[in-house]
Amino acid sequence: VPTVNLVIAGGFSPNQDGYNDKWIIVRPYGTTIRVKVFNRWGNKVYEASPYNNTFNGKSNKGVDLPDGTYYFVLDLGIDKKPYVGYILISR
C-alpha cells in the first residue's frame, strides 16, 4: 500500500464558481484529523472533528469569513504533534 503524505492546500477561493471552493487536506487513508481555524486576533472561527474537506470559508455560525490570512491547528492523532500553519481565503 503506497504511503500518502499530508498535503494541505495553502488557500482557496470560496466564490461559488465550482473551482477551489473548499479547503482540501489530503491525508493518509484511514486517518482522522481535527481542524481548528483562527483569525488574525486568535479567535477560533471554525472547528471540525473529523475534518472531511468541508470548510468553505464560513464560520461554524454560517457567516462568510472576510478575505485574508487565517491560522490553523491540525490534530493528527494521539501520538503526533499538532501541525500548525496558515491559509489564505480569497473570494
HELIX and SHEET records of a PDB file:
SHEET    1   A 2 VAL A   7  ILE A   8  0                                        
SHEET    2   A 2 ILE A  25  VAL A  26 -1                                        
SHEET    1   B 5 GLY A  11  PHE A  12  0                                        
SHEET    2   B 5 TYR A  83  ILE A  89  1                                        
SHEET    3   B 5 GLY A  68  ASP A  75 -1                                        
SHEET    4   B 5 ARG A  34  PHE A  38 -1                                        
SHEET    5   B 5 LYS A  44  ALA A  48 -1                                        
END                                                                             
